[in-house]
Amino acid sequence: MKFHWALITTAIAATTIGCNTNPPQVAQAPPPPPTIQPETEIIVPVQVEEPAASANSKLEVEFTQTAPTPAQSFVEPAPQPEPARRPSTYVIKKGDTLWSIANKHYGNGLKWVDIMDANPGLKEKRMYVGKEIRLP
């Protein structure tokens, strides 16, 4: 009886919800473009502009010669300012994490590992406000 009940329930569900027994339709690929045979004539439209009619149809070019300029004297480039040096130490503030310190000083939070390596014994869970750490 239980088996019969399961078949009836399945049949009702299939008719109510729908039973998709058809496989999905696959789109047909477009046919390949025709190939051009060696002796095929190809016509390409070309628009040709007519030259403007002028009274003087000769092309006149005027040549002028200028004196060469003397070589410019060597100018020393302006000294470049030195890039700002990073502080070698940092005092931990409230809310700091190794990630936030690395992101602030190196522009990359992944450099927290370098800070950890430069400070043996430093643990993320034991960072106290006011503690001075070394920045590599």
C-alpha positions in Angstrom: 0.0 0.0 0.0 2.8 2.4 0.8 4.4 1.8 -2.6 1.1 2.5 -4.3 0.7 5.8 -2.4 4.2 6.8 -3.5 3.4 6.2 -7.2 0.2 8.2 -7.0 2.0 11.1 -5.3 4.7 11.1 -7.9 2.2 11.0 -10.7 0.3 14.0 -9.3 3.5 16.0 -8.8 4.6 15.2 -12.3 1.3 16.4 -13.8 1.0 19.5 -11.5 4.6 20.7 -11.6 5.5 19.3 -14.9 7.9 16.6 -15.9 10.6 17.7 -18.3 11.6 14.5 -20.0 12.8 16.4 -23.2 16.5 17.0 -23.3 17.6 20.7 -23.6 17.8 22.1 -27.1 21.3 22.9 -28.3 21.6 25.9 -30.6 22.8 25.1 -34.1 26.1 26.6 -35.2 25.8 29.0 -38.2 27.0 27.7 -41.5 30.6 28.6 -42.4 31.1 31.6 -44.6 31.5 30.9 -48.3 35.0 30.5 -49.5 36.4 32.6 -52.3 37.7 30.7 -55.3 40.9 31.7 -57.1 39.2 33.2 -60.1 36.3 35.0 -58.3 35.8 38.6 -59.3 35.5 41.0 -56.3 34.0 44.4 -56.8 34.9 47.0 -54.2 33.3 50.5 -54.5 35.8 53.3 -54.3 35.0 57.0 -53.9 37.5 59.2 -55.7 37.7 62.9 -55.0 38.3 65.2 -57.8 41.1 67.7 -57.3 39.9 71.3 -56.8 40.2 73.2 -60.0 42.5 76.2 -59.6 43.9 78.8 -61.9 47.5 77.6 -61.3 47.7 73.8 -61.6 51.5 73.8 -61.0 52.7 72.7 -57.6 55.0 75.3 -56.2 57.2 74.6 -53.3 59.4 77.3 -51.6 62.6 76.1 -50.0 64.2 78.2 -47.3 67.4 77.4 -45.5 68.0 78.5 -41.9 71.2 78.7 -40.1 71.9 75.8 -37.7 71.4 76.7 -34.1 74.4 76.4 -31.8 74.3 73.3 -29.5 72.6 74.1 -26.2 74.8 74.2 -23.2 74.6 71.4 -20.7 72.2 72.2 -17.9 72.5 70.3 -14.8 69.2 68.7 -13.7 67.6 69.9 -10.6 68.4 67.7 -7.6 65.6 65.3 -6.8 64.3 65.4 -3.3 65.0 62.3 -1.3 62.0 60.1 -0.7 60.6 60.4 2.7 62.2 57.8 5.0 59.9 55.5 7.0 60.2 55.7 10.7 62.3 52.9 12.1 60.0 52.5 15.1 56.2 52.9 15.7 54.3 53.3 18.9 51.2 51.2 19.1 47.9 53.1 19.4 44.4 51.9 20.4 42.8 49.8 17.7 46.1 49.1 15.8 46.7 45.7 14.3 49.8 44.4 12.5 47.8 44.6 9.3 46.7 48.2 9.8 50.2 49.3 10.7 51.7 47.5 7.6 49.0 49.0 5.4 49.6 52.5 6.8 53.4 52.4 6.5 54.0 50.2 3.5 50.7 50.5 1.6 50.3 46.8 1.8 48.7 44.9 4.7 50.4 41.7 3.7 53.7 43.2 5.0 52.6 42.5 8.5 54.7 39.4 8.4 57.8 41.6 7.9 56.9 43.6 11.1 56.4 40.3 13.0 59.8 39.0 11.8 61.5 42.3 12.9 60.0 42.0 16.4 60.7 38.6 17.9 58.3 37.8 20.7 55.6 40.2 19.3 52.2 38.6 19.2 49.0 40.0 17.7 47.0 39.3 20.9 49.6 41.0 23.1 50.0 44.3 21.4 49.7 46.9 24.2 49.0 50.6 23.6 52.2 52.6 24.0 54.5 49.7 23.2 57.2 50.6 20.7 57.9 48.2 17.8 60.5 48.2 15.2 59.5 48.7 11.5 61.9 47.1 9.0 
